[in-house]
Amino acid sequence: MGNVTRSASALDVARHCKALKSKLRICDIGNAFILPILATSAMATFGKSTFDTSIYTAFRPTCPRSLFDFIFRYHERNKGGRWDRAVDLGCGMGQATVELIPFNMSVYKGAQSLPFLEDSSVDLVIAAQAYLWFDWNKIWPELARVLRKDGSAAFWVYSEFCFTRYPFDSGKPLGDHYLSLPSPRSVIMRKVTWDDLLSYLNTWSPLHTFHQLNPTDAEIPRGDIAVGFWKDLKEGAEREDGRTVEGHDEVDIEWPLALMMVKRA
C-alpha cells in the first residue's frame, strides 16, 4: 500500500483500500494517506463504537458510474490535465474512492488542511457528501496550493430522499435552491424494501447524536424517532395504495444531487 499513516478511526478504510488494490488490480495505490477524521460533530460519528459501518456501507446511496465518467470527461477536456494522483477528501467508507480507477489514489479523512501534499502535486480532488462540513475559507487556498495546473476538483451532495410514486411526497425536496439544474431528475435512484429504508434512516449521523442526547427516545412504545418517521411514511403509502404495506415490499426512492466542478487555471 505504500506509506500509510493510520488512525484507529480509519482502520476500516485502510483495510478497504488494501482489498481494493487486489480486486481492481490497481498497479500502484501510491501514498495512501489515511489520517484522523475531521473533528466535527457529524463527521466524528464515524469514529464512535456505536456507529455500525456495515449498515452505512450497505444502505447509503452510491452514485452511478456515469457520474464519475462525467467528472473524468470534464477533467480530460484540459489537454494539460494529468492522471497521476487523485485525492478523496472525507472518504468515509471509501464508496467514492473505489471509482478512482484511472488514478493512483490518496485517501484523506479531513479537509481543512492537506499538509502531507506538496504544492502542485494533485490532479483531481473529489468529495462526496463530505463537503457539507468543509470550512471553505480554509479549503479553497489549500486546493489552489495542491492542485496542478489544469487540475480539477469535483464536489457533490445529495439532498433528502423523495418517493417517486406517492403524491403525499412533493418530489421536490430541493425547493427553490437549485432551479438552474439542467434536469429535474435525480442522479441517484434506487428500488429498496421498506425495511431497507429504515436501515438507511439509521445511518444518519444526526440520529446518533439525537439518541445520545435523548436516551429515553428508545423507550417510546411506537418506536424511536426514526421508527416513528418510517411508520408515518409507510402509513402514507398504505393510504395511497389502499392495502397493507409490508417491510419486504419495494418502493422507489430518489436522491436529487447537485454537483460542483472547478479547474485550476
N, C-alpha and C positions, 0 to 999 in steps of 0.2 A: 504493500500500500504506500510505500514511500515514507516520508516523515510525517508522523501523525501525533498531534498533541491531543490527548483525550481528557474529558472530564466525566465524572460519574453520570451526570445527567445526559450525556451524549453517547453513552456506551452502545445503546441500541442502534444509533445511526452509524457508529463505527462498524458494527457487525454487518449492518445492511450494506454499506459500501464495499466491504470485503466480499460479500456474496454477489454483489452487483458486478464486480470485476470479473468474477468467474463466469457468471451467467451470460453476460453480454460480450465477453471476450474483448474487453477494452484493453488495448495494448499497454497503456500506462495511465493509471489514475493520477500519477504525479504526486504533488504535495497536498494531500487531502487534510486540510486544517479543520478539526472538529473541536471547537473551543467552547468555554462555558456559555450557557444560554443567557440571553439578554434578560436582565432583571426587571421586567415589567410584570404587573400583576397577572396579565393574561398569558404572556409567554412563559412565565415561571411555572404555570400549571403543569407543563410537560415534565418538569423535573420532580414532581411530587409522587410519593409512593402510592397515593390513592388514584393516580391517573392511569387508566388502562390503555397502553399504547396499541395493543392488538385490536381493541374496539375502534380506536381512532383510525388505524390503517385500513380496517375492513369497511367502515361505514362512512368515512368522509368522502365527498365527491372528488373525483380526479378529473383533470382536464383531458380532452381528447388529443390524440396525436396531431390533429390538424392545427391546433393552437400553436404547438411548437414548430410545426412546419412553416406557419405564417411568420413566427418570430425569426426563424432561420432565414427565410427569404428576405425579410427586412434587413437582417444583418449582412447578407451577401450582396445586397444592392450596392454597397460601397466596395469598389474594387480593391481598396486597400485593407479591407477587413480580414482579419486572420482567425484561425480556428484552433489556437493553441490552448487557451485557458478560459474556462467559464467558472463563475462563482455563483453559488446558490445561497442567498442571504436568508437567514432564519429558516433553515431547510426542514425543520420539524422531523417527520418520519422519512424524509427523502422521496416523497411521492413525485415531486417535480424533478429532482436530481436525476432520476433514472432515465429521463428523456434527453439528457445532455450527451447523447451518444457521440456526436461529432467532435467533442472536446475532451481534453484532459480535464479532470474535474477538481475543483476546490470547493469544499463544503464548509460553510461557516454558520455558526449558530447565533451570532449577534449581528449588529448592523450599524452601530453608531460610529465605529472606527475600524479600520482594517490595517492594523499596524504590521501584520505579517506579510502584507503585499507591497512590492516595490512600486515606485512610480511607473506609470505607463506599462503595466505588466499583464493586464487583463483584457480579453477580447469581448466577453459578454458577461453581464451581470443580470441575474434574474431574482425575483422574489415573488412567491406565490402566496397570497393572502397575508404574509408576514408584514408587508409594507404598511399595513394599517397602524403598526406600532412604531414606525420609524420617526426619529427626530429629524425632520427634513433640513433643518438649519445645519445639522452635522453631516448628514449622509451625502448631500449634494457636493460639498467640497471634497469629500473622500472619493466619490465617484469620478469627479473631474481629475483627481490625482492618479487613481489607479488604472483608469481606462486608457488603452492605447488610442492613438489617432485612428478614426474610423471604427472604434469600438462601439458597442451598443449596450443598452440596458432596457429590460422589459419587466414591468411590474403589473400584476393583475390581482383582482379581487372579485369574489362572487358575493352577491347580495343574499338577502333572506330567500329561502326557497318559496316556491309557489306551486299550486296544483294546476294542471292543465285542463282538467275535466270539470271542475266544480265552480259554479258561479259565485258561491259564497266566498271564494278567494278571488281577489281583484285581478290577479295575474300581472299586476304592475307594481311590484314592491319597490321599484326604484323611484316611483313618483315622478317629480319634475326634475330630478337631479341630472339625468343623463339623456335628455331629449335629443341630443345631437348624435347619439349612437346610430350607425348605419343600418342596423337591423334590430327590430324589437324582439327577435328570437333569442333565446338563451343559448349560450355556447355549451353549457353543461346540462345534459338531460339524462335522466335515469329512471328505469322502472324498478321499484322496490316494493317489498311487502310492508304492511303496516308495522309489523314487528321490527323490521329493519329501520323504519323511520324513527321509532322510539330509540333504537340504539344510536342512530345519528344524533338525536337530541341530546343524548348523554355524553357526546363528545364535546359539547360546548364548554369552553373554559369558564364563562360567567356562571354556568350552572354549578361547577365545582366550587367557585368562590361563594356563591349563594348558600350552598349546603354547609360550608364551613362556618359562615356567619349565622346560619339558621338551622342548627342541627335537628330541631324538632319538626322540620318540614317533612322528614321521612315518616313521621308518626301519623300523618293525616290519613284517615281511613280510605279516602278515594285515591290515595297515592300522592307522591311528592309533586312539586310544581311541574316537572317535566311530564310525568304520567298524566296529571290533570289536563295539561295542554294537549297532549296526544289524544286523550279521551274526547276532549271537546272537538278536535278536528275529525276524529273518527265518527262521532255522533253527527257532525255536519254532513259527512259523506253518506251516512245512513239515511238522513232525511232526503238527500238528493236522489239516492239510488232506490229508496223505498224497500230496503232489505237490511238485514244484519251484516255488518262488515266484520270479518274475522281477521285475526292477526296475520294469517298466511295469505290473505288477499293482496293483490298487487295494486299499486297506484303509481301514476306518472308524476314525477317531480321535476321541476326546472329550477336552475340557479342562474339568474341573469349575471352576466360577467362583464366587467369593464377592464380594458387593457390600455396601459400607457407605455409607449416606446420612445426612446430618445437615442441620439447618436452623438458621439464625441467628435467635434469638428477638428 
